[in-house]
C-alpha cells in the first residue's frame, strides 16, 4: 500500500456575498458618506415588502450601471436594428442583465424602515465593474488560447466552443477595455480576432456523405467530417431531420451520421455546426449568465449542404469487414495507428481472431445477439449486453479493424458506433474496442480513447511498451465503466483509504444574482470511498445515461515504482447534468490486472492556488 501525505493544503475559501450583507453593516454616518461619494453606484427600491424593495433596488442599480457603461459599447451604440427588430437599447439591456443576474460581487445593502414601508439601497463600488470586465477578458483570453491548441489537435468541436465562449464574454465588456488587448497577429481588437477565428474554422470544414443505409422506418447517412482535409477529432452539429432540427450529435475521429425518416427526401441536406454549446456553459457563472441573457452571434458559414447524390446505398447484408494495415488506416481506425507497430498482428495471425469479430459485427449490424454469447467470456458477455443496450446502439459502417498484442491479450480496434437516447439532447459516436483472450474470446469491451490521447501515451518511449498499453487500457476501461455503470469494478479500483476531493463553486443562499465567479470561491470537499461510492450509486440509478470524454491527458511517472499521475480534462454528460472540469488520478500499477487508485480529485477550472493551475502528482508526497 502506498503511503500518501497531502502536500497541497485543500483550501476552503468561502466567499461571503450579498446574503451575508443583509445585516446592516454600516452606520448612518458611514452611509451618508457612501451616498456623497462618486466611487459608488447605488440603486434604491421602496415597498411595503422588503423582498420586493430589494428587487426594485437591484433593478435600479442595473439601470445605473447601464447609464455608466453605455457610451463605452461602441459596437452596440452604433448598431442599427437587426432583422429581428432588436435595437441597440434592447441589446444593451441584454448585456446589463449579464451583470446583475449572477456575477456582481461585493454588492452591499442598506435598509431604512418606517412604519408603513421599507427602503432598500443596493450599492457597489464602481471598481467592481472594472474588476468584472477584467475577469471576463482574462477568461476569454484563456479560452481563446485553449481554442488555438484544440484547433491544432484537430478537436474542432472543442475549438469552436472555446472560441465562441471567448467571443460571448468579450461582447459583454466595454470596447474601451477591448482595445487594450493585443493578439499574436498584432490585431489590437480581440473581439474581431476571435470572431474571424470562428468564421475561418467553419470555412475549413468539409462534410461529405459516404453511404446511405435504410433500416425499418429510418434511413441513415454516414458522414465523413474533415478539417483542412483531415478527419476531425470531434465535432458537434445539428441537422434538419425531416421537418425539424435534430438534437446535438457529437462526431468522433471524422465520422458522423444523419438519422432521417425513411420517406424523407435526400438531395442536399442541411447540417449546422453547434458552436454555442449552451448546455455546457454552466462551467462558469459569468459565462452562463452571458449565454442566457444575450442573443447568439450568427455565422452563415455554420450551415453546410451535404449532397447525397450518387452516394452508395449499403445494407447489413453487404457489410464487408477489412483488416487495416499501418499503410491504410481509415478515419474510423486512426487510434490504432498509435499502437500499431511493433504489436500489430499480421493478416495471417489475425485470421485466428477475425471470425469471432465478423460474427459480432454482423450481430450488431442486424441487432441479433442471440447467438453471440459463445464468442465472449462470461464477464465480456455481461459488458457486451450492457453496451448494446446503452442507448439505441447502431453500427455506423462496416468496420476497418486492427489487431495487436497488448499485455498477453489481443486487442481489436475499432467499431464506430452511435448511441441515441430518447428524450435527451445528445447522440454520441464511440469507437468500440474488443479485448480478446488468447483462445479468441472477448473478455472486455470498451469505448476507445480519442486518437490524440492514445498517441500521447504511446509516444512515451521512456516507458516500457507494457506500461504504455496498461495506461491506455486503464483509461479506456475507466471511462467505459461509468458509461456502463460498472459499480463493482469502480469499487474495486479505489483503495479503501483513497483520498477523494471534489471541487465545486460555492453557491449563494438563494439569491441567484450573487453566485460567486472566482476560483477562490471554489470549495473543495473531501469524501471517503464509502461516501463517493454511495453518491455514485445514486447517480447511476437516477440517470438514463452517462458519457465521459477525455482530453488533454498529461501522464507523469513518479519516482516510486509503478506509481503514475494522470491529469485529464473531462467532459461529463448525463441525462440530468453536464459539466467540464479537470480530473486527477494517482494510480498504482504494481499489479497491471488490478490497478489501484489512491487519489482522485476533480476541480471545475484551473486554480491559481495550485501549481500550473491543476492538482497533480507534484502536490503529493509518496
C-alpha positions in Angstrom: 0.0 0.0 0.0 1.2 3.5 -0.9 1.5 5.9 2.0 0.4 9.4 1.0 0.7 12.7 2.6 -1.1 15.7 1.1 1.4 18.5 0.4 -1.1 20.8 -1.1 -3.5 22.2 1.5 -7.0 22.0 0.2 -8.3 25.5 0.6 -11.9 26.1 1.5 -12.4 29.8 0.5 -15.9 30.8 1.4 -16.9 34.0 -0.2 -19.4 36.0 1.8 -21.9 37.5 -0.7 -24.9 39.8 -0.5 -26.8 37.3 1.6 -24.3 38.0 4.3 -24.7 41.8 4.0 -28.4 41.9 4.6 -27.5 42.7 8.2 -26.9 46.4 8.3 -23.0 46.7 8.4 -22.6 50.5 8.2 -23.7 53.3 10.5 -26.0 56.1 9.3 -23.0 58.4 9.2 -21.0 56.0 7.1 -24.0 55.6 4.8 -24.2 59.3 4.3 -20.5 59.3 3.3 -21.2 56.5 0.8 -24.1 58.4 -0.8 -21.9 61.5 -1.3 -19.0 59.5 -2.8 -18.6 59.3 -6.5 -16.9 55.9 -6.1 -20.2 54.0 -5.6 -23.2 53.0 -7.8 -26.4 52.9 -5.7 -29.8 51.5 -6.6 -32.9 52.3 -4.5 -36.2 50.4 -4.0 -39.2 51.2 -1.8 -42.1 48.9 -1.0 -44.1 47.6 1.9 -42.3 44.3 1.4 -38.5 44.1 2.0 -38.1 41.4 -0.7 -39.9 43.5 -3.3 -37.9 46.5 -2.2 -34.7 44.5 -2.8 -35.8 43.6 -6.3 -36.6 47.2 -7.1 -33.3 48.3 -5.7 -31.4 45.7 -7.8 -33.3 46.8 -11.0 -32.4 50.5 -10.2 -28.8 49.5 -9.7 -28.8 47.8 -13.1 -30.2 50.9 -14.8 -27.5 53.0 -13.2 -24.9 50.5 -14.5 -26.4 50.9 -17.9 -26.0 54.6 -17.8 -22.4 54.3 -16.6 -21.2 51.9 -19.3 -23.5 52.6 -22.4 -21.1 55.1 -24.0 -18.3 52.5 -23.8 -20.1 50.0 -26.0 -19.4 51.4 -29.4 -20.3 48.2 -31.3 -23.8 48.3 -29.7 -24.4 52.1 -29.7 -23.6 52.4 -33.4 -25.6 49.4 -34.5 -29.0 49.7 -36.2 -31.9 47.4 -35.6 -31.4 43.9 -36.9 -33.8 41.7 -38.8 -35.4 40.6 -35.6 -36.2 44.2 -34.7 -33.8 44.3 -31.8 -32.3 47.7 -31.4 -29.3 49.0 -29.6 -31.2 49.7 -26.4 -32.5 46.1 -26.2 -29.0 44.7 -26.8 -27.6 47.0 -24.1 -30.3 45.7 -21.7 -29.2 42.1 -22.5 -25.6 42.9 -21.7 -26.6 44.6 -18.4 -28.6 41.6 -17.4 -25.4 39.6 -17.5 -24.0 41.8 -14.8 -27.0 41.8 -12.4 -28.1 38.2 -12.8 -25.2 36.3 -11.5 -21.8 37.9 -11.5 -21.8 41.1 -9.4 -19.6 40.5 -6.4 -19.5 42.7 -3.3 -22.9 44.2 -3.7 -23.9 45.5 -0.3 -27.2 46.6 1.2 -28.5 49.4 3.4 -32.1 49.3 4.8 -34.2 52.1 6.1 -37.5 51.2 7.8 -40.6 53.2 8.7 -44.0 52.2 10.0 -45.6 51.8 6.5 -42.7 50.9 4.2 -39.1 49.9 3.8 -36.4 51.4 1.5 -33.6 49.2 0.4 -30.4 50.5 -1.2 -28.2 48.1 -3.1 -24.7 49.6 -3.7 -21.3 48.6 -5.0 -18.0 50.3 -5.8 -17.5 51.3 -9.4 -14.3 49.4 -9.3 -16.3 46.2 -9.1 -17.5 46.7 -12.7 -13.9 47.2 -13.9 -12.8 44.1 -12.0 -15.6 42.1 -13.6 -14.6 43.3 -17.0 -11.0 42.3 -16.3 -12.2 38.9 -15.1 -14.2 38.2 -18.2 -11.4 39.4 -20.5 -8.9 37.2 -18.8 -11.3 34.3 -19.0 -11.8 35.0 -22.7 -8.0 35.1 -23.2 -7.7 31.7 -21.6 -10.4 30.1 -23.7 -9.1 31.6 -26.9 -5.7 30.2 -26.1 -7.1 26.8 -25.4 -9.1 27.0 -28.6 -5.9 27.6 -30.6 -4.4 24.4 -29.0 -7.6 22.4 -29.7 -7.6 23.6 -33.3 -4.0 22.4 -33.8 -5.0 19.0 -32.4 -8.0 18.7 -34.8 -10.5 19.0 -31.9 -12.7 21.3 -33.9 -15.8 20.9 -31.7 -13.8 22.0 -28.7 -12.1 24.8 -30.7 -15.3 26.3 -31.9 -16.9 26.0 -28.4 -14.0 27.7 -26.7 -13.6 30.5 -29.3 -17.3 31.2 -29.2 -17.4 31.3 -25.4 -14.5 33.8 -25.5 -16.5 35.9 -28.1 -19.6 35.8 -25.9 -17.7 37.1 -22.9 -15.9 39.8 -24.9 -19.2 41.1 -26.3 -20.3 41.8 -22.7 -17.3 44.1 -22.0 -16.7 47.7 -23.0 -14.9 48.4 -26.2 -12.5 50.7 -24.4 -11.2 47.7 -22.5 -11.1 45.5 -25.5 -8.8 47.9 -27.4 -6.1 47.3 -24.9 -5.8 43.7 -25.8 -3.1 42.8 -28.4 -3.2 39.5 -30.2 -0.3 37.4 -31.5 -1.1 38.7 -35.0 -0.9 42.3 -33.9 -4.7 42.8 -34.1 -5.5 45.2 -31.2 -9.1 44.2 -31.0 -9.6 40.7 -29.6 -13.3 40.6 -30.3 -12.6 40.9 -34.0 -9.8 38.4 -33.9 -11.9 35.7 -32.2 -14.9 36.4 -34.5 -12.7 35.8 -37.5 -11.2 32.7 -36.0 -14.7 31.1 -35.6 -15.5 32.1 -39.2 -12.2 30.8 -40.6 -12.6 27.4 -38.8 -16.1 27.0 -40.1 -14.8 27.8 -43.6 -12.3 25.0 -43.5 -14.7 22.2 -42.5 -15.9 19.8 -45.2 -18.8 17.4 -44.6 -19.3 14.6 -47.1 -21.9 11.8 -47.3 -20.1 8.4 -47.6 -23.0 6.0 -47.5 -26.8 5.6 -47.0 -28.5 2.8 -45.2 -32.2 2.2 -44.8 -33.4 0.2 -41.8 -37.1 -0.1 -40.7 -38.7 3.4 -40.7 -35.4 5.3 -40.8 -32.5 5.9 -43.1 -29.0 6.9 -42.0 -26.5 8.9 -43.9 -22.9 8.3 -42.7 -20.7 11.4 -42.9 -17.0 12.0 -43.3 -16.2 15.2 -41.5 -12.9 16.9 -42.3 -11.0 19.9 -41.2 -8.3 21.1 -43.7 -8.9 17.7 -45.4 -8.1 15.7 -42.3 -10.6 13.9 -40.1 -11.8 16.0 -37.2 -11.1 14.5 -33.7 -14.5 15.8 -32.6 -17.3 18.0 -33.9 -20.8 18.9 -32.7 -23.6 19.5 -35.1 -27.4 19.5 -35.7 -29.3 18.9 -38.9 -32.8 19.0 -40.5 -34.1 15.5 -39.9 -37.3 15.9 -41.9 -39.3 18.8 -40.7 -37.4 19.9 -37.6 -33.9 20.4 -36.3 -32.3 17.4 -34.6 -30.7 17.2 -31.2 -26.9 17.7 -30.9 -24.8 15.0 -32.5 -21.2 14.5 -31.4 -19.0 13.1 -34.1 -15.6 11.5 -33.4 -12.5 10.9 -35.4 -14.1 12.1 -38.6 -17.2 10.0 -38.5 -20.8 11.2 -38.0 -24.3 10.4 -39.2 -27.7 11.8 -40.0 -30.8 9.9 -39.0 -33.8 10.6 -41.1 -37.3 9.2 -41.7 -37.3 6.6 -44.4 -39.6 8.6 -46.7 -37.6 11.8 -46.2 -36.2 13.2 -49.5 -32.4 13.4 -49.5 -30.7 15.6 -52.2 -28.8 18.3 -50.4 -29.3 18.1 -46.6 -28.7 20.9 -44.1 -26.2 20.5 -41.4 -25.4 23.1 -38.8 -22.3 23.4 -36.7 -23.1 23.6 -33.0 -20.7 26.2 -31.6 -22.6 27.8 -28.8 -22.7 24.6 -26.5 -25.1 26.3 -24.1 -25.7 23.2 -22.1 -22.0 23.0 -21.2 -21.8 26.8 -20.5 -22.7 26.2 -16.8 -19.0 25.7 -16.3 -18.8 29.3 -15.0 -21.3 31.7 -13.6 -20.1 34.6 -15.8 -20.4 32.5 -19.0 -23.7 31.0 -18.0 -25.2 34.5 -17.4 -23.9 35.9 -20.7 -25.2 32.9 -22.7 -28.6 33.0 -21.0 -29.0 36.8 -21.3 -27.7 37.6 -24.8 -28.6 36.7 -28.4 -26.3 34.3 -30.1 -23.9 35.5 -32.8 -24.9 34.0 -36.2 -22.4 32.6 -38.6 -23.6 31.9 -42.1 -20.6 29.6 -42.6 -22.0 27.3 -39.9 -24.6 26.0 -42.3 -23.5 23.1 -44.6 -25.2 21.5 -47.5 -24.4 17.8 -47.7 -25.0 16.4 -51.2 -26.2 12.8 -51.2 -26.5 12.4 -55.0 -24.6 9.4 -56.1 -23.9 8.3 -52.5 -23.7 4.5 -52.4 -26.6 2.6 -50.8 -25.5 -0.1 -48.3 -27.2 -2.7 -46.1 -26.3 -5.0 -43.3 -26.0 -7.9 -45.7 -23.2 -6.3 -47.8 -21.1 -5.1 -44.9 -17.6 -6.4 -45.6 -15.1 -6.2 -42.7 -11.5 -5.3 -43.6 -8.2 -5.6 -41.6 -6.5 -2.3 -41.6 -2.7 -2.1 -42.1 -0.4 0.7 -41.0 -0.3 1.9 -44.6 -4.1 2.0 -45.0 -5.8 3.5 -41.9 -9.3 4.8 -42.3 -10.8 7.7 -40.4 -12.6 5.1 -38.2 -9.4 3.4 -37.1 -7.0 6.2 -36.7 -6.4 5.4 -33.0 -4.9 2.1 -34.0 -2.0 3.9 -35.7 -0.6 4.9 -32.4 -0.5 1.4 -31.0 0.2 -0.5 -34.2 4.0 -1.1 -34.5 5.5 -3.4 -33.4 2.5 -5.1 -31.9 0.2 -5.3 -34.9 -0.8 -8.8 -35.9 -0.2 -9.9 -39.5 -3.2 -10.8 -41.5 -2.3 -14.5 -41.1 -2.1 -14.1 -37.3 -5.3 -12.0 -37.2 -7.2 -14.7 -39.1 -7.5 -16.7 -35.9 -9.5 -13.9 -34.3 -11.3 -12.5 -37.3 -14.2 -15.0 -37.4 -15.4 -14.1 -33.9 -15.2 -10.4 -34.7 -17.0 -10.8 -38.0 -19.8 -12.7 -36.3 -20.1 -9.9 -33.6 -20.1 -7.3 -36.3 -23.0 -9.0 -38.1 -24.9 -9.4 -34.9 -24.5 -5.7 -34.1 -25.5 -4.7 -37.6 -28.6 -6.8 -37.6 -29.3 -6.3 -33.9 -29.4 -10.1 -33.4 -27.4 -11.0 -30.4 -28.9 -14.4 -29.5 -26.1 -16.5 -31.0 -23.1 -14.3 -29.9 -22.5 -15.4 -26.3 -20.1 -18.2 -27.4 -17.7 -15.5 -28.6 -17.4 -14.0 -25.1 -16.2 -14.9 -21.7 -18.9 -14.6 -19.0 -17.6 -11.1 -17.9 -17.2 -10.0 -21.5 -20.7 -11.1 -22.4 -22.1 -9.1 -19.5 -20.3 -6.0 -20.6 -21.4 -6.5 -24.3 -25.0 -6.8 -23.3 -24.8 -3.6 -21.3 -23.1 -1.9 -24.3 -25.7 -2.8 -26.9 -28.5 -1.6 -24.6 -26.6 1.6 -23.8 -29.0 3.9 -25.8 -30.1 2.9 -29.3 -26.8 1.3 -30.4 -26.0 1.3 -34.1 -23.0 0.3 -36.2 -22.1 3.3 -38.3 -20.4 1.5 -41.2 -18.5 -1.7 -42.0 -15.5 -1.6 -39.7 -11.9 -1.5 -40.8 -10.3 -3.2 -37.8 -6.7 -3.6 -36.5 -5.5 -6.4 -34.3 -2.5 -6.1 -32.0 -1.0 -7.7 -28.9 -1.3 -6.0 -25.5 -0.4 -7.4 -22.1 -1.0 -11.0 -23.1 -4.2 -10.2 -24.9 -5.2 -9.4 -28.4 -7.0 -6.1 -28.9 -9.3 -5.4 -31.8 -9.9 -1.7 -32.8 -12.3 -0.3 -33.7 -16.1 -0.4 -34.3 -17.6 3.0 -35.0 -21.0 3.1 -33.3 -23.6 5.7 -32.4 -25.7 5.8 -29.3 -29.0 7.7 -29.1 -31.1 8.3 -26.0 -34.8 9.0 -26.0 -35.8 12.4 -24.7 -32.2 13.6 -24.4 -30.1 16.1 -26.3 -27.0 14.1 -27.1 -26.1 11.5 -29.7 -22.6 10.1 -29.2 -20.2 8.4 -31.5 -17.8 5.9 -29.9 -15.0 3.6 -31.3 -15.7 0.3 -29.6 -12.7 -1.8 -28.7 -12.6 -5.5 -28.0 -10.1 -7.1 -25.7 -9.7 -10.8 -26.5 -8.1 -13.7 -24.6 -5.6 -16.0 -26.3 -8.4 -18.5 -27.1 -10.2 -15.9 -29.2 -13.0 -15.0 -26.8 -13.8 -11.4 -26.0 -13.1 -10.7 -22.3 -13.8 -7.0 -22.3 -15.4 -4.2 -24.4 -14.5 -0.5 -24.0 -15.1 2.9 -25.6 -11.8 3.8 -27.2 -9.9 7.0 -26.4 -9.5 9.6 -29.0 -6.6 9.3 -31.3 -4.7 12.2 -29.8 -4.9 10.7 -26.3 -3.7 7.3 -27.4 -0.8 8.8 -29.4 0.3 10.9 -26.5 0.7 7.9 -24.3 2.2 5.5 -26.8 4.8 8.1 -27.8 6.3 7.9 -24.3 9.3 6.0 -25.4 11.0 6.2 -22.0 8.3 3.9 -20.6 8.1 0.2 -21.4 5.6 -0.9 -24.1 3.7 -2.9 -21.4 3.4 0.2 -19.3 2.0 2.3 -22.2 -0.5 -0.4 -23.1 -1.6 -0.7 -19.5 -2.2 3.0 -19.3 -4.3 3.1 -22.5 -6.3 0.0 -21.3 -6.9 1.5 -17.9 -8.2 4.9 -19.2 -10.5 3.1 -21.7 -11.8 0.8 -19.0 -12.3 3.6 -16.5 -14.3 5.8 -18.8 -16.4 2.9 -20.1 -17.1 1.7 -16.5 -19.0 4.9 -15.8 -21.0 4.7 -19.1 -21.9 1.0 -18.5 -22.5 1.7 -14.8 -20.0 -1.0 -13.6 -20.3 -0.2 -9.9 -18.4 -3.3 -8.7 -15.5 -2.6 -11.0 -15.2 1.1 -9.9 -15.4 0.0 -6.3 -12.6 -2.5 -6.8 -10.1 0.0 -8.3 -10.4 2.6 -5.4 -8.2 2.0 -2.4 -10.1 1.7 0.8 -8.1 4.7 2.1 -8.4 6.6 -1.2 -8.2 10.4 -1.0 -11.2 11.8 -2.9 -11.5 15.5 -3.4 -14.2 17.3 -5.3 -14.3 21.0 -6.1 -17.4 23.0 -6.6 -18.4 26.6 -6.9 -19.7 27.9 -3.5 -23.4 28.6 -4.0 -25.2 31.6 -2.7 -28.0 31.3 -0.2 -31.0 31.7 -2.6 -30.1 35.0 -4.3 -29.3 33.9 -7.8 -27.6 37.1 -8.7 -25.0 36.5 -6.0 -23.3 33.3 -7.2 -19.5 33.6 -6.9 -17.4 33.6 -10.0 -13.8 33.3 -9.0 -11.6 30.3 -8.3 -11.0 31.4 -4.7 -14.8 30.9 -4.4 -14.4 27.2 -5.0 -14.9 24.9 -2.1 -13.0 21.6 -2.1 -14.8 18.7 -0.3 -13.1 15.5 0.8 -15.0 12.3 0.7 -14.4 8.8 1.9 -14.5 6.0 -0.5 -17.8 4.9 1.1 -19.3 8.3 0.6 -18.1 8.5 -3.0 -19.5 5.1 -3.9 -22.8 5.9 -2.2 -23.1 9.1 -4.3 -22.0 7.2 -7.4 -24.7 4.6 -6.9 -27.3 7.3 -6.6 -26.0 8.9 -9.8 -26.2 5.6 -11.7 -29.8 5.0 -10.5 -31.0 8.5 -11.4 -29.5 8.8 -14.9 -30.5 7.1 -18.2 -27.0 7.5 -19.5 -23.6 8.8 -18.6 -20.9 9.6 -21.1 -17.3 10.8 -20.4 -14.9 12.3 -22.9 -11.2 12.8 -22.0 -8.9 15.4 -23.5 -5.6 17.0 -22.6 -4.3 13.9 -20.7 -1.0 14.5 -19.1 0.6 11.4 -17.6 3.6 11.5 -15.3 5.5 8.7 -13.6 6.6 9.3 -10.0 10.0 8.2 -8.6 8.1 5.5 -6.7 7.9 2.3 -8.7 4.6 1.7 -10.6 3.0 5.0 -9.4 1.6 7.3 -12.1 -0.3 10.5 -12.0 -2.8 11.4 -14.8 -4.2 14.9 -15.3 -7.2 14.9 -17.6 -9.7 17.5 -18.9 -13.0 15.7 -18.6 -16.3 16.5 -20.3 -19.1 14.8 -18.4 -22.5 14.3 -19.9 -25.6 12.6 -18.3 -29.3 12.7 -18.8 -29.7 15.2 -15.9 -26.4 17.1 -15.7 -23.3 18.0 -17.6 -20.0 19.8 -16.8 -16.4 20.2 -17.8 -13.5 20.1 -15.3 -10.1 18.7 -14.5 -9.7 15.2 -13.2 -6.5 13.9 -11.5 -5.9 10.2 -10.7 -2.9 8.8 -8.7 -2.7 5.1 -9.6 -0.6 2.2 -8.5 0.0 -0.2 -11.4 2.1 -2.8 -9.4 -0.5 -5.4 -10.5 -1.4 -4.3 -14.1 -4.5 -6.5 -13.9 -5.7 -4.8 -10.7 -4.7 -1.1 -10.7 -5.5 0.8 -7.5 -6.5 4.5 -7.3 -5.1 6.2 -4.2 -6.1 9.8 -5.1 -9.0 11.2 -7.2 -9.5 14.9 -7.4 -11.8 17.0 -9.6 -11.8 20.8 -10.0 -14.1 22.9 -12.1 -11.4 25.2 -13.5 -7.7 26.0 -13.3 -6.9 27.1 -9.8 -4.3 29.8 -9.2 -3.5 28.4 -5.8 -2.2 25.2 -7.4 1.0 24.7 -9.5 0.2 25.0 -13.2 -3.5 25.5 -12.3 -4.2 21.8 -11.9 -3.8 19.5 -9.0 -1.2 16.9 -10.0 1.4 14.4 -8.8 3.7 17.1 -7.5 1.1 18.1 -4.9 1.5 14.8 -3.1 4.4 13.2 -1.2 4.5 9.5 -1.7 
